[in-house]
Amino acid sequence: MSKLLEKAYNTEDFRKMGHEIVDLLADYLNSAYNDENQKVLPWQNPENMLQKWESNFQKKEDFNIKNLFTDFLEDSIHIHNPKYMGHQVCPPLPISAIAELFGSLLNNGQAIYEMGPIANAMERVILEWLSAKIGYPKSAFGVLTSGGSIGNLTALLAARQSESNIDAWENGTKNQTFAIMVSEQAHYSVSRAVKIMGWGEKGIIKLPVDANFKVDISKLEEIYKKTTSENIKIIALVANVCTTATGSFDPINEIADFCEKHKIWLHADAAHGGAALFSEKHKHKLNGLHRADSIVIDFHKMMMNSALTSAVLFKIGDKSYQTFSQKASYLLKDKQAFEWHNSANRSLECTKYWMSIKPYSIIKAYGEDIFKEYVETTFNLAENFADIIMKSTDFELAVKPEANIVCFRYNPNKKQLSEIEISELNTSLRKKLTEEGKFYIVQTDLNNETWLRVTLMNPFTNIKNIEDMLDELRNIYFEYN
Ligand SMILES: Cc1ncc(COP(=O)(O)O)c(C=O)c1O
């Protein structure tokens, strides 16, 4: 072996680097939790950031992992900081990162059993555990995917194969027009999945929502009749559990009644809200979830895993094999294609990293109550956030939160600003807040108006952080007006 390869695989170097980096990360966590002055987001113009790292990449210097990773840390967004209130990305539990490090080094690719024996078995254990929580039958099954977007595609491909009756995998759509019905509030990965399947814009039948951004059930029959009268075959309906923008839960039981009546596949996109299953207080929002034909739940959103780890579950476990009817003969013989322990036949990913190691380690370390506590802490925080907004005279609430997502906006001169002016004002306030880097919040469009949006992902966020953030928005307003 060359000297360079020998050095790169050196075990003592690995031990030393590992200790140094774990120390660095533990210090990061300490300061994120405790140091009020830490910025969440070291904002820099993207071009400056690019230049900085281009020149760093070219720089010839002695490698010092601690110095280099300290620089990485300085330019990263700090999700463990309680003033992080942005997108639906959780501050991962430290044990999730440790499990990931372990899984990465062993690098057990999961496509076939021999390459990832424990990974394939562990994936099944986690899927069975989650299926049982949902109330699915024992025969339910599924697959872990790298994210909810791939998860939605995986489920909808199976729906197409199951419901189209023409073996669309082999024959294409044979000039038939297929479509899915989906709330206008659905995550964009759903319409992307439709476009990937080649059904075009016609393949997306948008369902209107009510004032709480839930699918308007009263419109389903009428839309169904109109669509089918145009010779479009509806393959599936996708329910939001809950929506990305406002955290609204669609009424699953009513939707399931409709789907059963018309023999339509029901897919529940529970990427964000699925974890509410673990809370007695909130699980009623998911009533009827067990009736869905397929479900996606992201572990990296409300279950404190580092990205990415998602579950796709099928009520009828065998449907999991319908996603990809294709057989890769060099990997799998025909018979093997139906073996649970060779995940390649059910997964878009060939080499797939050992995802189950993270939820498995979390449950072994802390028990599943950790998910209940996380959901209840963050959902509760959102209720408190909404109360603060409702009591204020200068902020407005878009809708009462059902999850840990809150949409709100600043509107200091209630009667004097037009809708467009309020949207512009909030866009510019958020831009300045982001550039300051003390807090991180996001924004979304609801009914063509721009609203500020927080997802309270960090259990360390407290009422004072929320009040300070609102004050900071006020300060920015007064400074620039
Ligand atoms: C409801 C919903 N579904 C799917 C996704 C996509 O998940 P991922 O980012 O894991 O691909 C998201 C992401 O925000 C989401 O909110």
The ligand as a MOL file (V3000), in Angstrom:
LIG
                    3D

  0  0  0     0  0            999 V3000
M  V30 BEGIN CTAB
M  V30 COUNTS 16 16 0 0 0
M  V30 BEGIN ATOM
M  V30 1 C -45.3450 17.7720 4.1990 0
M  V30 2 C -43.9850 17.5310 3.6050 0
M  V30 3 N -43.8060 16.4920 2.7830 0
M  V30 4 C -42.6030 16.2200 2.2220 0
M  V30 5 C -41.5140 17.0250 2.4880 0
M  V30 6 C -40.1940 16.7050 1.8420 0
M  V30 7 O -39.3760 16.0620 2.7320 0
M  V30 8 P -37.7660 15.9980 2.5500 0
M  V30 9 O -37.2700 17.3630 2.7710 0
M  V30 10 O -37.3610 15.0190 3.5900 0
M  V30 11 O -37.5040 15.4880 1.1670 0
M  V30 12 C -41.6520 18.1110 3.3480 0
M  V30 13 C -40.4890 18.9840 3.6390 0
M  V30 14 O -40.5710 20.0380 4.1740 0
M  V30 15 C -42.9230 18.3620 3.9270 0
M  V30 16 O -43.1070 19.4040 4.7440 0
M  V30 END ATOM
M  V30 BEGIN BOND
M  V30 1 1 1 2
M  V30 2 1 2 3
M  V30 3 2 2 15
M  V30 4 2 3 4
M  V30 5 1 4 5
M  V30 6 1 5 6
M  V30 7 2 5 12
M  V30 8 1 6 7
M  V30 9 1 7 8
M  V30 10 2 8 9
M  V30 11 1 8 10
M  V30 12 1 8 11
M  V30 13 1 12 13
M  V30 14 1 12 15
M  V30 15 2 13 14
M  V30 16 1 15 16
M  V30 END BOND
M  V30 END CTAB
M  END
